[in-house]
């Protein structure tokens, strides 16, 4: 009778271990998927960011402004990014990396949408306002850092740098093509 009890306990113990290893594998797979989606997001985010840098000078000229106004516009963007950086970091600490990355992508979408419909100088400068929370790279770094193990972290962060570089190359090229084709 005691051997049956041990067998049942042993069987239950092994089942528990197999369930634990299956859940660990599933959790690792989910983390890997989120990290890959973060890489994709970063490529798109940086591509759009650098693409708009190639389009804005033409947009400013089309509105009849001098390129000095382009400088003012980019200075406004930089100041908003500077102010928003610590706020974004604290937000990420309080609400989590995924929430911070979501806020970053939503603010980027609003910023690019407003830029796309800008028909006057006021709207052009207002299109820069959502950029206060537009911190794609720090948001992606938060997600990757939280989801990767210490042994994999350097590799994962290095791949973020690669994604940034890809967006930095593709963005201006795409912006130049769009500017020359659609004026």
C-alpha contacts under 8 A as a table, 3 or more apart, distances in Angstrom:
res1	aa1	res2	aa2	distance
1	X	4	X	5.26
1	X	5	X	6.35
2	X	5	X	4.93
2	X	6	X	6.10
3	X	6	X	4.91
3	X	7	X	5.97
4	X	7	X	4.87
4	X	8	X	6.00
5	X	8	X	5.11
5	X	9	X	6.01
6	X	9	X	4.92
6	X	10	X	5.75
7	X	10	X	4.87
7	X	11	X	5.86
8	X	11	X	4.97
8	X	12	X	5.97
9	X	12	X	5.03
9	X	13	X	5.97
10	X	13	X	4.95
10	X	14	X	6.18
11	X	14	X	5.17
11	X	15	X	6.12
12	X	15	X	5.09
12	X	16	X	6.12
13	X	16	X	5.12
13	X	17	X	6.32
14	X	17	X	4.98
14	X	18	X	6.17
15	X	18	X	5.11
15	X	19	X	6.11
16	X	19	X	5.16
16	X	20	X	6.13
17	X	20	X	4.98
17	X	21	X	6.22
18	X	21	X	5.11
18	X	22	X	6.09
19	X	22	X	5.05
19	X	23	X	6.07
20	X	23	X	5.15
20	X	24	X	6.05
21	X	24	X	4.94
21	X	25	X	6.14
22	X	25	X	5.13
22	X	26	X	6.16
23	X	26	X	4.97
23	X	27	X	5.99
24	X	27	X	5.06
24	X	28	X	6.11
25	X	28	X	5.10
25	X	29	X	6.12
26	X	29	X	5.03
26	X	30	X	6.19
27	X	30	X	5.09
27	X	31	X	6.17
28	X	31	X	5.08
28	X	32	X	6.10
29	X	32	X	5.05
29	X	33	X	6.22
30	X	33	X	5.07
30	X	34	X	6.28
31	X	34	X	5.14
31	X	35	X	6.17
31	X	147	X	6.05
31	X	148	X	7.73
32	X	35	X	5.11
32	X	36	X	6.21
33	X	36	X	5.13
33	X	37	X	6.20
34	X	37	X	5.06
34	X	38	X	6.10
35	X	38	X	4.94
35	X	39	X	6.35
35	X	143	X	7.37
35	X	144	X	5.98
35	X	147	X	7.40
36	X	39	X	5.04
36	X	40	X	6.38
37	X	40	X	4.98
37	X	41	X	6.06
38	X	41	X	4.97
38	X	42	X	6.11
38	X	140	X	6.04
38	X	143	X	7.57
38	X	144	X	7.67
39	X	42	X	5.17
39	X	43	X	6.34
39	X	140	X	7.63
39	X	159	X	7.65
39	X	160	X	6.27
39	X	163	X	6.27
40	X	43	X	5.23
40	X	44	X	6.36
40	X	163	X	7.70
41	X	44	X	5.19
41	X	45	X	5.96
42	X	45	X	4.94
42	X	46	X	5.96
42	X	136	X	6.38
42	X	137	X	6.65
42	X	140	X	6.86
42	X	160	X	7.53
42	X	163	X	6.38
42	X	164	X	6.66
42	X	167	X	7.76
43	X	46	X	5.42
43	X	47	X	5.92
43	X	163	X	5.17
43	X	164	X	6.07
43	X	166	X	6.54
43	X	167	X	4.90
44	X	47	X	5.05
44	X	48	X	6.12
44	X	167	X	6.73
45	X	48	X	5.31
45	X	49	X	6.13
45	X	105	X	7.50
45	X	108	X	7.61
45	X	136	X	6.53
45	X	167	X	7.56
46	X	49	X	4.87
46	X	50	X	6.09
46	X	136	X	7.68
46	X	164	X	6.20
46	X	167	X	4.81
46	X	168	X	6.28
46	X	171	X	7.06
47	X	50	X	5.40
47	X	51	X	5.84
47	X	166	X	7.77
47	X	167	X	4.10
47	X	168	X	6.09
47	X	169	X	7.77
47	X	170	X	6.00
47	X	171	X	3.97
47	X	172	X	7.57
48	X	51	X	4.89
48	X	52	X	6.16
48	X	112	X	7.98
48	X	167	X	7.84
48	X	171	X	6.00
49	X	52	X	5.57
49	X	53	X	6.75
49	X	171	X	7.11
50	X	53	X	5.05
50	X	54	X	6.81
50	X	167	X	7.42
50	X	168	X	6.16
50	X	171	X	4.74
50	X	172	X	5.37
50	X	175	X	7.56
51	X	54	X	5.41
51	X	55	X	6.61
51	X	170	X	7.92
51	X	171	X	4.19
51	X	172	X	4.74
51	X	173	X	7.34
51	X	174	X	6.15
51	X	175	X	4.25
51	X	176	X	7.63
52	X	55	X	4.92
52	X	56	X	5.88
52	X	112	X	7.94
52	X	171	X	7.90
52	X	172	X	7.82
52	X	175	X	6.41
53	X	56	X	5.61
53	X	57	X	7.48
53	X	172	X	7.12
53	X	175	X	7.53
54	X	57	X	6.74
54	X	58	X	7.87
54	X	172	X	5.67
54	X	175	X	5.05
54	X	176	X	5.85
54	X	179	X	7.49
55	X	58	X	5.60
55	X	59	X	6.33
55	X	175	X	5.78
55	X	176	X	7.07
55	X	178	X	7.79
55	X	179	X	5.86
56	X	59	X	4.86
56	X	60	X	6.04
56	X	70	X	7.25
57	X	60	X	5.12
57	X	61	X	6.26
57	X	67	X	6.79
57	X	70	X	6.06
58	X	61	X	5.06
58	X	62	X	5.99
58	X	179	X	7.28
58	X	183	X	7.53
59	X	62	X	4.98
59	X	63	X	6.34
60	X	63	X	5.24
60	X	64	X	6.71
60	X	65	X	5.61
60	X	66	X	7.16
60	X	67	X	6.98
60	X	69	X	7.17
60	X	70	X	6.35
61	X	64	X	5.09
61	X	65	X	5.31
61	X	66	X	6.33
61	X	67	X	7.02
62	X	65	X	7.43
63	X	119	X	7.67
63	X	120	X	6.88
63	X	121	X	7.52
65	X	68	X	7.93
65	X	69	X	6.42
66	X	69	X	5.78
66	X	70	X	7.42
67	X	70	X	4.90
67	X	71	X	6.64
68	X	71	X	5.02
68	X	72	X	6.43
69	X	72	X	4.86
69	X	73	X	6.05
70	X	73	X	4.99
70	X	74	X	6.18
71	X	74	X	5.17
71	X	75	X	6.01
72	X	75	X	4.99
72	X	76	X	6.12
73	X	76	X	5.13
73	X	77	X	6.35
73	X	125	X	6.44
73	X	128	X	7.80
74	X	77	X	4.91
74	X	78	X	6.17
75	X	78	X	5.01
75	X	79	X	6.12
76	X	79	X	5.21
76	X	80	X	6.18
76	X	125	X	7.83
76	X	128	X	7.18
77	X	80	X	5.26
77	X	81	X	6.19
77	X	128	X	5.72
77	X	129	X	7.69
77	X	131	X	6.77
78	X	81	X	5.04
78	X	82	X	6.11
79	X	82	X	4.98
79	X	83	X	6.19
80	X	83	X	5.15
80	X	84	X	5.92
80	X	128	X	7.91
80	X	129	X	7.13
80	X	131	X	6.46
80	X	132	X	4.87
81	X	84	X	5.03
81	X	85	X	5.94
81	X	131	X	6.34
81	X	132	X	5.13
81	X	133	X	7.42
81	X	134	X	7.39
81	X	135	X	7.79
82	X	85	X	5.51
82	X	86	X	7.87
82	X	132	X	7.90
83	X	86	X	6.83
83	X	87	X	7.28
83	X	132	X	6.85
84	X	87	X	5.08
84	X	88	X	5.80
84	X	131	X	7.96
84	X	132	X	4.51
84	X	133	X	5.76
85	X	88	X	5.14
85	X	89	X	6.19
85	X	132	X	7.51
85	X	133	X	7.49
85	X	135	X	7.29
86	X	89	X	5.01
86	X	90	X	6.17
87	X	90	X	5.25
87	X	91	X	6.11
88	X	91	X	4.98
88	X	92	X	6.15
88	X	100	X	7.17
88	X	133	X	6.12
88	X	135	X	7.46
89	X	92	X	5.08
89	X	93	X	6.31
90	X	93	X	4.99
90	X	94	X	6.22
91	X	94	X	5.17
91	X	95	X	5.94
91	X	96	X	7.59
91	X	100	X	6.62
92	X	95	X	5.39
92	X	96	X	4.89
92	X	97	X	5.20
92	X	99	X	7.06
92	X	100	X	4.97
92	X	139	X	7.72
92	X	142	X	7.82
93	X	96	X	5.72
93	X	97	X	7.29
95	X	99	X	6.24
95	X	100	X	7.14
96	X	99	X	5.52
96	X	100	X	6.32
97	X	100	X	5.04
97	X	101	X	6.12
97	X	139	X	6.36
97	X	140	X	7.91
97	X	142	X	5.30
97	X	143	X	5.10
97	X	146	X	7.59
98	X	101	X	5.07
98	X	102	X	6.12
98	X	139	X	7.68
98	X	143	X	6.12
99	X	102	X	5.00
99	X	103	X	6.20
100	X	103	X	5.11
100	X	104	X	6.14
100	X	139	X	6.00
101	X	104	X	4.94
101	X	105	X	6.19
101	X	135	X	7.85
101	X	136	X	6.60
101	X	139	X	4.69
101	X	140	X	6.45
101	X	143	X	7.66
102	X	105	X	5.19
102	X	106	X	6.14
103	X	106	X	5.13
103	X	107	X	6.08
103	X	133	X	6.96
103	X	134	X	7.74
104	X	107	X	5.25
104	X	108	X	6.14
104	X	133	X	5.53
104	X	134	X	4.58
104	X	135	X	5.55
104	X	136	X	5.81
104	X	139	X	7.13
105	X	108	X	5.00
105	X	109	X	6.15
105	X	134	X	6.86
105	X	136	X	6.86
106	X	109	X	5.07
106	X	110	X	6.25
107	X	110	X	5.08
107	X	111	X	6.01
107	X	130	X	5.22
107	X	131	X	6.37
107	X	133	X	6.09
107	X	134	X	5.60
108	X	111	X	4.97
108	X	112	X	6.09
108	X	130	X	7.00
108	X	131	X	6.56
108	X	133	X	7.97
108	X	134	X	5.45
109	X	112	X	5.25
109	X	113	X	5.98
110	X	113	X	5.04
110	X	114	X	6.05
110	X	127	X	7.81
110	X	130	X	6.67
111	X	114	X	5.32
111	X	115	X	6.16
111	X	127	X	5.19
111	X	128	X	6.10
111	X	129	X	7.26
111	X	130	X	5.47
111	X	131	X	6.38
112	X	115	X	4.94
112	X	116	X	6.07
112	X	127	X	7.29
113	X	116	X	4.99
113	X	117	X	6.43
113	X	127	X	7.91
114	X	117	X	5.28
114	X	118	X	5.98
114	X	123	X	7.27
114	X	124	X	7.49
114	X	126	X	7.68
114	X	127	X	4.85
115	X	118	X	5.13
115	X	123	X	7.71
115	X	124	X	6.10
115	X	127	X	5.25
115	X	128	X	7.86
118	X	121	X	7.62
118	X	123	X	5.28
118	X	124	X	5.26
118	X	127	X	7.56
119	X	123	X	6.79
119	X	124	X	7.34
120	X	123	X	5.56
120	X	124	X	6.22
121	X	124	X	4.89
121	X	125	X	6.28
122	X	125	X	5.32
122	X	126	X	6.13
123	X	126	X	4.83
123	X	127	X	5.98
124	X	127	X	5.20
124	X	128	X	7.18
125	X	128	X	5.51
125	X	129	X	7.32
126	X	129	X	5.32
127	X	130	X	6.84
128	X	131	X	5.53
129	X	132	X	6.21
130	X	133	X	6.18
130	X	134	X	6.85
131	X	134	X	4.53
131	X	135	X	7.81
132	X	135	X	8.00
135	X	138	X	5.74
135	X	139	X	6.12
136	X	139	X	5.13
136	X	140	X	6.01
137	X	140	X	5.05
137	X	141	X	6.06
137	X	160	X	7.97
137	X	164	X	7.82
138	X	141	X	4.95
138	X	142	X	6.17
139	X	142	X	5.09
139	X	143	X	6.41
140	X	143	X	5.16
140	X	144	X	6.14
140	X	160	X	7.71
141	X	144	X	5.19
141	X	145	X	5.87
141	X	157	X	6.83
141	X	160	X	7.49
142	X	145	X	5.21
142	X	146	X	6.13
143	X	146	X	5.28
143	X	147	X	6.17
144	X	147	X	5.22
144	X	148	X	5.84
144	X	153	X	7.50
144	X	156	X	6.68
144	X	157	X	6.97
145	X	148	X	5.59
145	X	149	X	7.92
145	X	153	X	6.35
145	X	157	X	7.62
148	X	151	X	7.97
148	X	152	X	5.89
148	X	153	X	5.43
148	X	156	X	7.27
149	X	152	X	5.27
149	X	153	X	5.90
150	X	153	X	5.12
150	X	154	X	7.79
151	X	154	X	7.33
152	X	155	X	5.50
152	X	156	X	6.19
153	X	156	X	5.07
153	X	157	X	6.05
154	X	157	X	5.20
154	X	158	X	5.98
155	X	158	X	5.04
155	X	159	X	6.29
156	X	159	X	5.17
156	X	160	X	6.55
157	X	160	X	4.96
157	X	161	X	6.57
158	X	161	X	5.07
158	X	162	X	6.47
159	X	162	X	4.87
159	X	163	X	6.21
160	X	163	X	4.98
160	X	164	X	6.18
161	X	164	X	5.01
161	X	165	X	6.21
162	X	165	X	5.04
162	X	166	X	6.23
163	X	166	X	5.10
163	X	167	X	6.28
164	X	167	X	5.21
164	X	168	X	6.06
165	X	168	X	4.89
165	X	169	X	6.26
166	X	169	X	5.25
166	X	170	X	6.07
167	X	170	X	5.14
167	X	171	X	5.51
168	X	171	X	5.56
168	X	172	X	6.90
169	X	172	X	6.30
169	X	173	X	6.64
170	X	173	X	5.26
170	X	174	X	5.98
171	X	174	X	5.21
171	X	175	X	5.99
172	X	175	X	4.84
172	X	176	X	5.95
173	X	176	X	5.18
173	X	177	X	6.29
174	X	177	X	5.13
174	X	178	X	6.11
175	X	178	X	5.14
175	X	179	X	5.98
176	X	179	X	5.06
176	X	180	X	6.13
177	X	180	X	5.29
177	X	181	X	6.05
178	X	181	X	5.20
178	X	182	X	5.73
178	X	183	X	7.43
179	X	182	X	5.52
179	X	183	X	4.97
180	X	183	X	5.41
